[in-house]
Amino acid sequence: MRHSTYLEVNLGHIGSNFEKIQELAPRAEIVPMVKSNAYGNGMVPIAQFLVRDCGVKKLGCGTLAEALHITEECPDMKADLIVYSDTELHDSDLRQAYLNLNITPVLAQPRDLELVLKDPTFKRMPLIVKLNTGMNRLGFTWEELEPFVPRLKERGIEHLMTHFARSSDVLKPGDKTHRQMDEFNKVRTALLEAGVEIRGTSVSNSGAIEQKFGVEETFVRPGLMLYGPPSVTDPISWNGAQCSRLVTKVLSSFHVKKGTPVGYGVNVTPKDGYMVVVPIGYGDGMFTYFSGTKLNVNGCDGYIFGRISMDVAYIFFDPEVSSKIKVDDRIEIWNHDNRVITDIATQNKTIAYQLMCGISSRIPRIYKVK
Ligand SMILES: *Cc1c(COP(=O)(O)O)cnc(C)c1O
């Protein structure tokens, strides 16, 4: 097991973020997203914690394989798993998985719904139907759904949902999110008027929940905010704690003169300074494009220098930092303060989601309860 570099995940922070989400959506049932390795934090331990300690009854996966992995690792877990994107319904072997286990696919295209309604073995499978209200990625338009209404009347819809494209923007009346909500309500009303029973609904991801939008529906589906960072970054109103700390250490360090080439390629130091080599590279999720990112390490300002390699990266400091940062010292790339990861993401024109999901399998996840 690797000790130099690890992702420390504080489950207590996830628990308190969960409670804060419940305060924002007091009447909704929370369906946390554990897709993409629980946003990099380790899918199985996070799923177990959410079910055991937070009382969660439903978990959101992105792919059927993720749901199967949870059921294999946790055969006794009492939670329904929902597969939101890659359902693999059209593989006749794989779709058998939906028959016996508590795994339900989200139906997002006419051919999926047709298949499920036609196949007698799926007669008891609850129907989760996704509407396209303007994101134009997955989901039914009303025109696509209407032909199914006679058959939907017999079965009812267990969970009618949609997904917002711009909920991480500050909401304003008449904006995209409001228009998507209007469209959702229009289709919901049309279904109800046609006599289709709708037993549950959901619309909100983190950006919407942070702004208390759509929280009157049956379910909310938080991902990012549960793990810490805000989805709405300007201004920030969500005050969750970043659940993880990405920790590495000083592998070696040395003074460099202006013009010294360091690492692959022809990157030379712009001035005299102090170079710190850390054992974390693109093989760990420290992507090459992070080069140039400003970091504050133990109170000292530096930046990621030159070409990040597979196993190591370089942080460049002013010469006097050599008295403060020494070989074997721990270095936090990010910590429990959300602003750090959000700042790294902003500097790199990306989002905290990607930084977290990008942490590779070579980094051990270490769990702390408090
Ligand atoms: C990923 C996902 C979410 C969670 O989104 P966040 O922005 O991380 O909160 C919610 N719903 C669906 C359908 C998703 O795919």
The ligand as an SDF file (V2000), in Angstrom:
LIG
                    3D

 15 15  0  0  0  0  0  0  0  0999 V2000
  -24.6740   13.2150  -12.3250 C   0  0  0  0  0  0  0  0  0  0  0  0
  -26.1150   13.4350  -12.2260 C   0  0  0  0  0  0  0  0  0  0  0  0
  -26.6410   14.1780  -11.1460 C   0  0  0  0  0  0  0  0  0  0  0  0
  -25.7820   14.8860  -10.1240 C   0  0  0  0  0  0  0  0  0  0  0  0
  -25.2430   16.0680  -10.6660 O   0  0  0  0  0  0  0  0  0  0  0  0
  -24.3800   17.0390   -9.7310 P   0  0  0  0  0  0  0  0  0  0  0  0
  -24.2360   18.2630  -10.5570 O   0  0  0  0  0  0  0  0  0  0  0  0
  -23.0900   16.3660   -9.4770 O   0  0  0  0  0  0  0  0  0  0  0  0
  -25.1710   17.2430   -8.5040 O   0  0  0  0  0  0  0  0  0  0  0  0
  -28.0190   14.2490  -11.0430 C   0  0  0  0  0  0  0  0  0  0  0  0
  -28.8190   13.6500  -11.9390 N   0  0  0  0  0  0  0  0  0  0  0  0
  -28.3530   12.9610  -12.9880 C   0  0  0  0  0  0  0  0  0  0  0  0
  -29.2920   12.3370  -13.9320 C   0  0  0  0  0  0  0  0  0  0  0  0
  -26.9890   12.8280  -13.1710 C   0  0  0  0  0  0  0  0  0  0  0  0
  -26.5290   12.1380  -14.2080 O   0  0  0  0  0  0  0  0  0  0  0  0
  1  2  1  0
  2  3  1  0
  2 14  2  0
  3  4  1  0
  3 10  2  0
  4  5  1  0
  5  6  1  0
  6  7  2  0
  6  8  1  0
  6  9  1  0
 10 11  1  0
 11 12  2  0
 12 13  1  0
 12 14  1  0
 14 15  1  0
M  END
$$$$
